């Protein structure tokens, strides 16, 4: 176990000053909410409208988990338990993708930060906070129904009820301090995720418009 664990870095290295400088002028929007709150759908629509790059941390991690390597298997194991992948690895993966997409006008990052350390460490590593944080508020019941419905299509191995409940439990216990942290910084914008998709999209657009 000890040897396996060593493969995933627990801390990320701060970016070089010139790389931090490169990201300073970019619009960076975090979109957070529980699994099934509609983050991915809204980010895809917003990315298309504003010519932003959508980085879904869950998708990026699932890609890594699908690799036939020791590291891939380790990530898959963590995710199947509904637990969190070590912070250093998540941040290194995020930074690599932020720096890869130079032509993007901005970034929509969904599924990050999942806990307070990730939020603080992002600022240490990148040298700045996000421009704004959109929270999609959704009831537990709604999210469970949506995820189980998605599970019937068989696209995600972790969309079964036991894992869904575990993921939601993890999300709620870790996300509250993140929300409070950004509230304090006056970066938080709450949007009700229970409404029709178009209504949510319109509200998200007005948040992004306020930044441009």
BAFI-3210 file (N, C-alpha, C; in Angstrom, 3 decimals, decimal comma, padded with zeros to 6 digits):
// residues 212
n [1|2|3|4|5|6|7|8|9|10|11|12|13|14|15|16|17|18|19|20|21|22|23|24|25|26|27|28|29|30|31|32|33|34|35|36|37|38|39|40|41|42|43|44|45|46|47|48|49|50|51|52|53|54|55|56|57|58|59|60|61|62|63|64|65|66|67|68|69|70|71|72|73|74|75|76|77|78|79|80|81|82|83|84|85|86|87|88|89|90|91|92|93|94|95|96|97|98|99|100|101|102|103|104|105|106|107|108|109|110|111|112|113|114|115|116|117|118|119|120|121|122|123|124|125|126|127|128|129|130|131|132|133|134|135|136|137|138|139|140|141|142|143|144|145|146|147|148|149|150|151|152|153|154|155|156|157|158|159|160|161|162|163|164|165|166|167|168|169|170|171|172|173|174|175|176|177|178|179|180|181|182|183|184|185|186|187|188|189|190|191|192|193|194|195|196|197|198|199|200|201|202|203|204|205|206|207|208|209|210|211|212]
n.u [000,844|001,915|003,908|002,383|000,871|002,768|002,947|001,056|001,153|000,908|001,086|001,206|003,482|004,240|003,456|005,807|006,841|006,451|004,549|002,446|001,914|000,955|-001,525|-002,809|-004,237|-006,339|-009,832|-011,155|-013,459|-015,020|-017,226|-019,342|-021,018|-023,191|-022,792|-024,564|-025,874|-025,917|-023,704|-021,821|-023,349|-024,203|-021,717|-020,701|-022,488|-022,046|-019,338|-019,390|-020,862|-019,306|-016,787|-015,008|-012,811|-013,823|-013,178|-013,684|-013,213|-013,879|-014,179|-011,580|-010,160|-011,371|-010,498|-007,770|-008,016|-008,770|-006,514|-004,204|-002,366|-000,380|-000,826|-003,200|-004,945|-004,931|-006,127|-008,635|-009,560|-009,757|-011,731|-013,915|-014,600|-015,775|-014,206|-011,670|-009,249|-005,717|-004,641|-002,324|-001,962|-004,382|-004,241|-001,912|-002,762|-004,880|-003,524|-001,821|-003,671|-004,805|-002,669|-002,220|-004,150|-003,924|-005,238|-007,786|-010,475|-011,162|-011,749|-013,877|-014,290|-015,314|-016,403|-014,359|-013,024|-013,061|-012,783|-011,745|-008,905|-008,091|-009,067|-007,575|-004,983|-004,942|-004,797|-002,286|-000,619|-001,264|-001,265|-003,338|-006,876|-009,970|-011,958|-014,648|-017,133|-019,490|-022,279|-024,267|-027,205|-028,865|-031,329|-030,739|-032,345|-033,149|-030,643|-029,885|-031,916|-031,412|-028,824|-029,169|-030,847|-029,150|-027,361|-028,689|-028,175|-025,753|-023,273|-021,554|-019,624|-019,786|-022,348|-024,201|-026,570|-025,429|-022,794|-023,434|-024,768|-022,653|-020,894|-022,364|-022,505|-019,795|-019,440|-021,151|-020,066|-017,536|-017,856|-019,182|-017,366|-015,875|-017,730|-018,333|-015,848|-015,452|-017,640|-016,952|-014,911|-016,357|-016,908|-018,801|-021,584|-024,793|-026,943|-030,080|-030,277|-032,424|-034,189|-035,588|-033,353|-032,723|-033,415|-031,588|-029,263|-029,521|-029,255|-026,656|-025,285|-025,676|-024,058|-021,480|-021,390|-021,128|-018,478|-017,104]
n.v [-001,203|001,249|001,684|001,913|004,176|006,152|006,844|008,734|012,138|014,043|016,690|019,706|021,329|024,829|026,879|028,112|031,576|032,827|031,200|031,459|034,088|033,941|032,760|034,697|036,609|035,203|034,305|032,569|030,297|028,579|025,845|024,526|021,879|019,221|015,700|015,141|017,535|018,973|020,267|019,609|019,666|022,364|023,657|022,782|024,002|026,704|026,934|026,602|028,857|031,057|030,604|029,363|027,125|023,988|022,304|019,386|018,066|015,537|014,050|014,254|012,885|010,395|009,658|009,337|007,250|005,245|004,429|001,780|001,384|001,206|003,501|004,404|002,333|002,678|005,193|004,631|002,804|004,428|006,214|004,529|003,935|006,187|008,094|010,737|011,676|012,063|015,388|016,672|015,324|015,885|018,694|018,994|017,767|019,448|021,916|021,259|020,996|023,548|025,064|024,001|024,863|027,413|029,057|029,424|031,533|031,674|029,739|027,111|025,360|022,374|020,490|020,984|023,133|020,230|020,105|022,080|022,308|021,921|024,228|026,252|025,465|025,633|028,395|028,908|027,509|028,388|031,056|032,822|033,453|031,943|033,788|033,825|031,857|029,544|028,103|025,303|024,707|021,936|019,507|016,584|014,390|014,936|014,816|012,140|010,768|011,697|010,694|007,919|007,473|008,161|006,144|003,960|004,063|003,070|004,367|005,178|003,644|004,266|005,066|003,733|002,972|002,688|003,724|006,247|007,405|007,418|009,141|011,513|011,952|012,344|014,622|016,562|016,757|017,745|019,950|022,119|023,783|024,815|026,331|028,251|029,471|030,731|032,371|034,153|035,470|036,813|035,723|033,978|032,687|031,764|029,440|028,067|024,691|023,131|024,034|024,306|023,323|025,384|027,720|027,720|027,944|030,547|032,080|031,406|032,499|035,241|035,591|035,039|037,050|039,270|039,270|039,864]
n.w [000,000|000,879|-001,084|-003,386|-002,806|-002,951|-005,574|-006,282|-006,074|-003,079|-002,657|-004,601|-006,849|-006,718|-009,521|-011,955|-011,889|-014,444|-015,604|-013,847|-014,354|-016,940|-016,523|-015,125|-016,575|-017,546|-017,583|-014,954|-013,930|-011,367|-011,114|-008,898|-007,086|-006,078|-007,092|-010,031|-010,063|-012,334|-013,331|-015,400|-017,792|-017,898|-018,006|-020,470|-022,260|-021,638|-022,262|-025,028|-025,778|-024,870|-025,823|-024,127|-022,368|-021,274|-018,385|-016,943|-013,917|-012,940|-015,318|-016,366|-014,396|-014,575|-017,071|-016,559|-014,741|-016,402|-017,663|-018,416|-016,182|-013,147|-011,670|-012,854|-012,118|-009,379|-009,070|-010,100|-008,214|-005,915|-006,768|-007,216|-004,662|-003,910|-002,795|-002,344|-004,769|-004,239|-003,408|-004,592|-007,013|-008,332|-008,621|-010,167|-012,500|-013,219|-013,598|-015,723|-017,767|-017,817|-018,720|-021,143|-022,862|-024,449|-026,241|-025,340|-024,237|-021,683|-018,670|-017,608|-014,823|-013,624|-010,779|-009,050|-006,569|-004,461|-001,793|001,092|001,328|-001,312|-002,507|-001,229|-001,830|-004,597|-004,964|-003,840|-005,578|-008,185|-007,847|-007,603|-006,912|-008,236|-010,683|-010,168|-008,415|-009,171|-007,659|-007,912|-006,530|-005,265|-004,326|-002,288|-002,949|-005,614|-006,906|-006,455|-007,867|-010,495|-010,946|-010,697|-012,803|-014,878|-014,460|-015,459|-018,137|-018,259|-018,556|-016,590|-014,156|-011,491|-010,913|-009,210|-006,593|-003,939|-004,207|-005,146|-002,949|-001,159|-002,482|-002,393|000,342|000,922|-000,628|000,643|003,258|002,746|001,114|002,293|003,874|001,724|000,279|002,245|002,457|-000,069|-000,020|001,939|000,628|-001,150|-003,653|-004,395|-006,207|-006,015|-007,584|-008,282|-008,776|-009,410|-011,235|-014,673|-017,307|-019,218|-017,851|-015,779|-017,253|-018,353|-016,027|-015,287|-017,454|-017,016|-014,819|-015,885|-017,854|-016,234|-015,688|-017,954]
ca.u [000,000|002,805|004,566|001,342|000,485|003,842|002,830|000,193|001,671|-000,082|001,180|001,564|004,518|003,759|003,865|006,851|006,229|006,002|003,321|001,406|001,622|000,154|-002,889|-003,396|-005,163|-007,439|-011,031|-011,274|-014,726|-015,269|-018,648|-019,393|-022,351|-023,115|-022,874|-025,927|-026,499|-026,001|-022,502|-021,220|-024,247|-024,144|-020,365|-020,572|-023,241|-021,363|-018,064|-019,723|-021,322|-018,279|-015,498|-014,188|-012,427|-014,479|-012,367|-014,436|-012,201|-014,306|-013,851|-010,114|-009,711|-011,827|-009,567|-006,553|-008,366|-008,938|-005,213|-003,823|-001,111|-000,550|-001,414|-004,587|-005,722|-005,032|-007,129|-009,933|-009,908|-010,167|-012,994|-014,993|-014,993|-016,407|-013,257|-010,998|-007,894|-004,820|-004,646|-001,212|-002,213|-005,512|-003,775|-000,968|-003,576|-005,614|-002,579|-001,353|-004,745|-004,946|-001,542|-002,237|-005,180|-003,582|-006,119|-009,102|-010,728|-011,354|-011,916|-014,955|-013,761|-016,369|-015,981|-013,161|-012,411|-013,980|-012,642|-011,111|-007,471|-007,938|-009,327|-006,430|-003,769|-005,033|-004,298|-000,832|000,075|-001,515|-000,928|-004,538|-008,125|-010,780|-012,677|-015,969|-017,487|-020,936|-022,736|-025,582|-027,870|-029,796|-031,628|-030,153|-033,281|-033,041|-029,347|-029,908|-032,770|-030,716|-027,671|-029,643|-031,374|-027,966|-026,764|-029,393|-027,578|-024,525|-022,065|-020,651|-019,634|-020,046|-023,725|-025,108|-027,100|-024,514|-021,703|-024,043|-024,983|-021,321|-020,359|-023,108|-022,079|-018,459|-019,608|-021,715|-019,178|-016,336|-018,146|-019,651|-016,283|-015,476|-018,746|-018,142|-014,571|-015,653|-018,643|-016,153|-014,132|-017,344|-016,769|-019,819|-022,867|-025,678|-028,000|-030,878|-030,078|-033,656|-035,011|-035,331|-031,972|-032,570|-033,497|-030,295|-028,274|-029,685|-028,676|-025,187|-024,803|-025,602|-022,860|-020,295|-021,429|-020,664|-016,998|-016,487]
ca.v [000,000|002,407|001,905|002,360|005,528|007,085|007,230|009,902|013,203|014,624|018,155|020,168|022,376|026,095|027,122|029,120|032,911|033,172|030,436|032,133|035,334|033,554|032,447|035,862|037,354|034,312|034,218|031,214|030,153|027,258|025,503|023,438|021,349|017,776|014,857|015,130|018,866|019,552|021,080|019,296|020,130|023,830|024,062|022,548|025,054|027,989|026,902|026,820|030,240|032,077|030,169|028,994|025,712|023,318|021,247|018,633|017,292|014,132|013,426|014,149|011,819|009,096|009,345|008,802|005,961|004,253|004,016|000,461|001,513|001,103|004,768|004,392|001,404|003,276|006,265|003,968|002,219|005,537|006,778|003,547|003,980|007,481|008,909|011,795|011,431|012,997|016,776|017,018|014,767|016,627|020,025|018,849|017,442|020,668|022,909|020,804|021,284|025,005|025,621|023,395|025,496|028,836|029,866|029,587|032,883|031,517|028,345|026,688|024,159|021,810|019,393|021,416|022,271|019,328|020,347|023,360|022,282|022,096|025,648|027,062|025,040|026,185|029,780|028,861|026,956|029,191|032,435|033,671|032,708|032,029|035,065|033,658|030,459|029,305|026,908|024,815|024,120|020,879|018,634|015,235|013,497|015,215|014,323|010,668|010,357|011,976|009,792|006,548|007,495|008,116|004,820|002,982|004,073|002,285|005,085|005,391|002,522|004,699|005,550|002,798|003,702|002,711|004,668|007,581|007,932|007,678|010,349|012,667|012,153|012,943|015,973|017,492|017,003|018,487|021,127|023,262|024,742|025,459|027,346|029,321|030,135|031,641|033,359|035,141|036,224|037,468|035,170|032,945|033,006|030,588|029,279|026,888|023,662|022,345|024,646|023,756|023,539|026,688|028,778|027,701|028,453|032,009|032,660|031,221|033,464|036,585|035,615|035,142|038,383|040,275|039,211|040,173]
ca.w [000,000|000,972|-002,374|-004,313|-002,431|-003,334|-006,986|-006,447|-005,207|-002,157|-002,760|-005,956|-006,825|-007,261|-010,907|-012,121|-011,996|-015,810|-015,876|-013,051|-015,081|-018,108|-016,090|-014,442|-017,437|-017,958|-016,741|-014,403|-013,205|-010,787|-011,009|-007,926|-006,791|-005,855|-008,286|-010,544|-009,955|-013,681|-013,599|-016,704|-018,864|-017,962|-018,434|-021,917|-022,955|-021,413|-023,007|-026,443|-025,970|-024,586|-026,349|-022,976|-022,290|-020,146|-017,771|-015,934|-013,170|-012,891|-016,609|-016,475|-013,495|-015,116|-018,177|-015,924|-014,117|-017,465|-018,227|-017,895|-015,425|-011,692|-011,233|-013,327|-011,280|-008,047|-009,154|-010,295|-006,923|-005,036|-007,259|-007,033|-003,242|-003,660|-002,016|-003,105|-005,283|-003,547|-003,840|-005,482|-008,348|-008,920|-009,018|-011,285|-013,672|-013,573|-014,133|-017,049|-018,723|-017,916|-019,477|-022,480|-023,697|-024,475|-027,095|-024,711|-023,719|-020,249|-018,257|-016,727|-014,178|-012,783|-009,903|-008,315|-005,550|-003,760|-000,351|001,394|001,003|-002,764|-002,791|-000,761|-002,538|-005,948|-004,902|-003,603|-006,740|-009,386|-007,511|-007,632|-006,782|-009,452|-010,791|-009,552|-008,141|-009,297|-006,944|-008,322|-005,359|-005,670|-003,186|-002,341|-003,671|-007,056|-007,413|-006,466|-008,997|-011,765|-011,094|-010,922|-014,168|-015,742|-014,259|-016,315|-019,484|-018,143|-018,979|-015,459|-013,214|-010,113|-010,789|-008,534|-005,426|-002,790|-004,493|-005,265|-001,595|-000,580|-003,132|-001,885|001,734|000,821|-001,167|001,627|004,399|002,329|000,306|003,082|004,155|000,458|000,010|003,231|002,124|-001,210|000,419|002,672|-000,362|-002,012|-005,012|-004,576|-006,845|-005,875|-008,590|-007,960|-009,806|-009,561|-012,287|-016,009|-017,784|-019,878|-016,837|-015,070|-018,218|-018,427|-014,802|-015,374|-018,446|-016,436|-013,946|-016,750|-018,468|-015,263|-015,608|-019,246]
c.u [000,878|003,445|003,585|001,040|001,499|003,687|001,987|000,666|000,574|-000,041|001,601|002,629|003,903|004,264|004,966|006,181|005,721|004,720|002,157|000,945|000,675|-001,316|-003,591|-004,465|-006,375|-008,633|-011,137|-012,526|-014,817|-016,778|-018,738|-020,846|-022,215|-023,133|-024,328|-026,617|-026,560|-024,803|-021,978|-022,031|-024,132|-022,778|-020,180|-021,283|-022,541|-020,064|-018,322|-020,101|-020,180|-016,893|-014,502|-013,811|-013,133|-013,568|-013,198|-013,448|-012,578|-013,935|-012,352|-009,593|-010,156|-010,949|-008,302|-006,819|-008,497|-007,622|-004,776|-002,479|-001,418|-001,248|-002,896|-005,459|-005,949|-006,119|-008,523|-010,454|-010,448|-011,545|-014,168|-015,473|-015,717|-015,505|-012,571|-009,594|-006,972|-004,685|-003,558|-001,461|-003,304|-005,036|-002,797|-001,720|-004,319|-004,678|-002,091|-002,390|-004,982|-003,875|-001,514|-003,127|-004,975|-004,572|-007,503|-009,252|-010,921|-011,585|-013,126|-014,502|-014,848|-015,843|-014,688|-013,434|-013,466|-013,879|-011,751|-009,624|-007,222|-008,116|-008,110|-005,177|-003,764|-004,434|-002,789|-000,077|-000,048|-001,253|-002,120|-005,794|-008,863|-011,449|-014,019|-016,244|-019,009|-021,271|-024,116|-026,202|-028,956|-030,094|-030,997|-031,023|-033,159|-031,763|-029,327|-030,727|-032,053|-029,579|-028,103|-030,210|-030,213|-027,312|-027,402|-028,821|-026,234|-023,249|-021,060|-020,766|-019,992|-021,451|-024,662|-025,462|-026,120|-023,399|-022,233|-024,215|-023,657|-020,742|-021,048|-022,700|-020,722|-018,596|-020,090|-020,754|-017,994|-016,654|-018,564|-018,546|-015,817|-016,428|-018,555|-016,890|-014,764|-016,703|-017,914|-015,372|-015,052|-017,252|-017,920|-021,082|-023,726|-026,763|-028,752|-030,800|-031,306|-034,489|-034,761|-033,941|-031,765|-032,584|-032,170|-029,220|-028,316|-029,035|-027,152|-024,594|-024,689|-024,417|-021,598|-020,237|-020,880|-019,132|-016,338|-016,588]
c.v [001,251|002,730|002,478|003,834|006,556|007,576|008,489|011,016|013,818|016,149|018,523|021,247|023,670|026,276|028,170|030,484|033,241|032,412|031,022|033,387|035,049|033,321|033,640|036,549|036,507|034,447|032,766|031,155|028,722|027,046|024,304|023,078|019,855|016,999|014,828|016,483|019,573|020,399|020,883|019,846|021,644|024,299|023,875|023,641|026,412|028,059|027,193|028,279|031,260|031,732|029,916|027,518|025,113|022,207|020,587|017,755|015,820|013,401|013,228|013,010|010,443|008,663|008,709|007,410|004,853|003,787|002,694|000,495|001,342|002,348|004,830|003,517|001,981|004,359|005,661|003,413|003,292|006,044|005,823|003,514|005,285|008,409|009,940|011,374|012,452|014,353|017,116|016,543|015,565|017,991|019,971|018,602|018,694|021,697|022,540|021,157|022,778|025,578|025,117|024,197|027,003|029,675|030,074|031,003|032,859|030,051|028,163|025,368|023,577|020,624|019,713|022,815|021,438|019,510|021,570|023,400|022,511|023,565|026,496|026,750|025,551|027,594|029,825|028,494|027,869|030,675|033,380|032,829|032,692|033,405|034,993|032,171|030,333|028,019|026,536|024,081|023,146|019,998|017,250|014,298|013,671|014,615|012,800|010,172|010,533|010,982|008,358|006,411|007,390|006,734|003,760|002,959|003,358|003,014|005,244|004,260|002,955|005,285|004,478|003,415|003,792|003,738|006,093|008,191|008,272|008,971|011,598|012,995|012,854|014,400|016,939|017,795|017,876|019,826|022,349|024,258|025,484|026,615|028,540|030,149|031,149|032,713|034,526|036,047|036,976|036,996|034,228|033,460|031,736|030,577|027,995|025,874|022,794|022,837|023,981|024,187|024,931|027,842|028,882|028,311|029,982|032,679|032,538|032,257|034,862|036,708|035,803|036,548|039,444|040,319|039,787|041,653]
c.w [000,000|-000,366|-003,393|-004,090|-002,925|-004,773|-007,193|-005,512|-004,342|-002,192|-004,175|-005,837|-007,349|-008,691|-010,935|-012,323|-013,399|-016,182|-015,081|-013,777|-016,257|-017,722|-015,436|-015,269|-017,864|-017,009|-016,268|-013,530|-012,669|-010,747|-010,073|-007,603|-006,648|-007,157|-008,762|-010,467|-011,307|-014,076|-015,020|-017,864|-019,025|-018,467|-019,936|-022,713|-022,827|-022,214|-024,479|-026,690|-025,853|-025,137|-025,214|-023,105|-021,075|-019,640|-016,672|-015,185|-013,082|-014,171|-016,758|-015,606|-013,995|-016,291|-017,625|-015,348|-015,155|-018,063|-017,608|-017,169|-013,949|-011,157|-011,615|-012,455|-009,890|-008,018|-009,279|-008,967|-005,967|-005,451|-007,073|-005,576|-002,915|-002,860|-002,930|-003,524|-004,607|-004,246|-004,855|-006,902|-009,068|-009,436|-010,180|-012,593|-014,164|-014,215|-015,526|-018,112|-018,888|-018,847|-020,915|-023,432|-023,779|-025,267|-026,471|-024,151|-022,206|-019,941|-017,358|-016,122|-013,289|-011,980|-009,156|-007,784|-004,832|-002,246|-000,137|001,048|-000,474|-003,131|-002,427|-001,556|-003,974|-005,957|-004,668|-004,870|-007,960|-009,130|-007,535|-007,392|-008,123|-009,512|-010,073|-009,360|-008,210|-008,538|-007,452|-007,137|-005,789|-004,460|-003,407|-003,170|-005,178|-007,623|-007,480|-007,666|-010,332|-011,999|-011,368|-012,330|-015,153|-015,660|-015,139|-017,732|-019,473|-018,513|-017,844|-014,453|-011,797|-009,934|-010,216|-007,175|-004,255|-003,009|-004,580|-003,882|-000,925|-001,163|-002,610|-000,455|001,764|000,386|-000,091|002,762|003,995|001,677|001,124|003,411|002,893|000,143|000,962|002,903|000,987|-000,906|001,099|001,719|-001,339|-003,473|-005,367|-005,255|-006,797|-006,943|-008,264|-009,100|-010,060|-010,748|-013,643|-016,502|-018,404|-018,886|-016,075|-015,972|-018,295|-017,216|-014,812|-016,338|-017,830|-015,477|-014,789|-017,404|-017,533|-015,169|-016,860|-019,591]
res [x|x|x|x|x|x|x|x|x|x|x|x|x|x|x|x|x|x|x|x|x|x|x|x|x|x|x|x|x|x|x|x|x|x|x|x|x|x|x|x|x|x|x|x|x|x|x|x|x|x|x|x|x|x|x|x|x|x|x|x|x|x|x|x|x|x|x|x|x|x|x|x|x|x|x|x|x|x|x|x|x|x|x|x|x|x|x|x|x|x|x|x|x|x|x|x|x|x|x|x|x|x|x|x|x|x|x|x|x|x|x|x|x|x|x|x|x|x|x|x|x|x|x|x|x|x|x|x|x|x|x|x|x|x|x|x|x|x|x|x|x|x|x|x|x|x|x|x|x|x|x|x|x|x|x|x|x|x|x|x|x|x|x|x|x|x|x|x|x|x|x|x|x|x|x|x|x|x|x|x|x|x|x|x|x|x|x|x|x|x|x|x|x|x|x|x|x|x|x|x|x|x|x|x|x|x|x|x|x|x|x|x]
***
